[in-house]
Amino acid sequence: MAGGGAGVADLRGPRFLSSDADELKTALAREAQALGFDCIGITDPGAIDDAGKHFLEFIASGGHGDMDWLAASPERRVDPRGLWQDVRSVIMLGVNYGPDQDPLAILQQRTRAAISVYAQGDDYHDLIKKRLKALARWLVATAPSEVKVFVDTAAVMEKPLAQAAHLGWQGKHTNLVSREFGSWLFLGAIYTTLELPRDSAEIDHCGSCQACLDICPTAAFPAPYQLDARRCISYLTIENKGPIPQEFRKAIGNRIYGCDDCLAACPWNKFAQQGREIKLAARDELRAPELAELAGLDDAAFRSLFTKSPLKRIGRDRFLRNVLIAIGNSGEVGLAQEARRLLGDASPLVRGAAVWALGQLLPYEEFAAIKTNAIANERDESVCEEWRAVS
């Protein structure tokens, strides 16, 4: 069985009686817990019609930015049957990754890097996919059927499906919120040809609260339950491949990979629990790394430090772009030497960010003295524009 949509088996068997299906569901939940899942629910493939309509509106507005994969074949995303017409039940599963400390505290340590909680440990994709495959194998062996497994790598609307399966609800920040685990759930899905008893959909418990909207540094929510990814720090530091737009650089602060602000602000986190999976726990070296140390990483050192980390997928150049934005926001003049050294980097993306960082940290006279010679020798127009933008 392959992840991301490959079937486990072609073993269609007889449908279970309703009493047998209830027993199977109970056994399935027990097996899921034994494999390390923290919650499970089952829903109908046709349960997310409204979410599908909202998704199409989101794509039409351009709110997905450069994430073209979101807009590709939308009919496969808005309805599970568009991805696999034989699916009869959707099993949604969650793994808690609750942090052991306040994710927002690092934002006050301006010479250190803030990395999103989910990226401080091993890549959740690998861990959860293995568990999904194990559970799917158990299901096929127990009740002959066909199954497909997904973990954030295919055209699956995990959050609406999770709400339909009673794992939580999509809050005003568009992320899933759980009464038991707060904001901190990784999601996975198993599609099956079995007819399994459904769970009732979770209702929205946000009420009048809009703490997640108010805390957003870049005003990425044009309205409750709506996200403009082009303004989101997670998008800007991860998905965005080019220079970070000038208007958002100050607001990014020392966030070098993702942003937890809207998640951490949710009052439902008072019920959250620390994650129990050691592989997802934060590595000490990624909790609050020094910006100066990160700025010195070459490609080999970058790959070594972020082995098994989701952070590795953005590559060294985008990573250093983010680090340099954080250096520019640090207010620490001593870090200007790191930015100045990276003016000679092979990547125009890195050089451009280094220019901006120097412009924030150096007195203008000192910056101007560097600028004259540097701009005369620069061959990349985007970097020249960075030099000219500092006045």
Secondary structure, 3 states (H helix, E strand, C coil): CCCCCCCCCCCCCCCCCHHHHHHHHHHHHHHHHHCCCCEEEEECCCCCHHHHHHHHHHHHHCCCCCCHHHHCCHHHHCCHHHHCCCCCEEEEEEEECCCCCCCCHHHHCCCECEECHHHCCCCHHHHHHHHHHHHHHHHHHHCCCCEEEECCCCCCCHHHHHHHCCCCEECCCCCEEECCCECCEEEEEEEECCCCCCCCCCCCCCCCCCHHHHHCCCCCCCECCECCHHHCHHHHHHHCCCCCCHHHHHHHCCEEECCCHHHHCCHHHHHCCCCCCHHHCCCHHHHCCEHHHHHCCCHHHHHHHCCCCHHHHHHHHHHHHHHHHHHHHHCCHHHHHHHHHHHHCCCHHHHHHHHHHHHHHCCHHHHHHHHHHHHHHCCCHHHHHHHHHCC
